[in-house]
Amino acid sequence: GTLKVIKDFSRQKDQTLVGGAIIDGMISVNESCKIKHKDGTEIGRGTIIGIQQGKMEAQRVSGQGTECGMMIKSKAEILPGYIIETFISEIK
């Protein structure tokens, strides 16, 4: 799934709380993600450790334009306009 960051709310150590809107696909808790600059350059990687939709905790969120809050564990700074792109790494 892909999400565009609209607002960064708080940052503590290596965790950032952001608000964003789904561009496409589905984003789930515990998925790995790439953090990309507005121009598409990858600036870091992280893990989705929590999702909130409205006032409710959620395990996954989907639907183009759907807004949600997301806690991301990453050392990278996440700013409005950045793109969060989830991926699943397969162990072979």
C-alpha positions, -999 to +999 in steps of 0.1 A: +000+000+000+010+036-004+002+066+018+009+103+015+019+120+048-003+150+055+010+159+090+037+148+114+023+149+150+051+137+173+084+120+174+100+101+203+133+084+198+128+062+167+090+064+165+070+090+146+032+096+146+020+108+112-014+114+097-019+107+060-042+096+032-041+063+013-030+067-023-036+030-032-036-005-018-039-015+018-015-008+048-014-032+077+002-032+112+037-049+113+044-043+076+078-030+066+078+003+048+100+026+026+100+063+035+103+083+003+109+120-003+084+139-025+107+133-055+107+095-050+141+092-034+141+066-006+153+082+026+148+053+050+129+022+060+107+014+090+079-007+103+042+002+108+036-004+145+001+011+149-028+024+128-057+045+140-087+053+119-110+079+135-107+073+172-104+035+168-073+013+166-072-006+134-051-036+121-053-024+084-066+005+064-075+007+027-094+027+001-081+056-019-084+089+000-090+072+034-073+092+061-056+076+091-030+080+118+000+058+118+029+051+142+061+043+123+092+029+139+121+044+119+153+064+124+144+085+093+127+119+098+092+118+083+078+151+070+045+162+053+045+154+016+066+122+021+053+089+008+051+057+029+052+026+008+047-008+024+062-040+012+064-076+024+099-092+025+099-129+017+124-152+033+137-178+009 
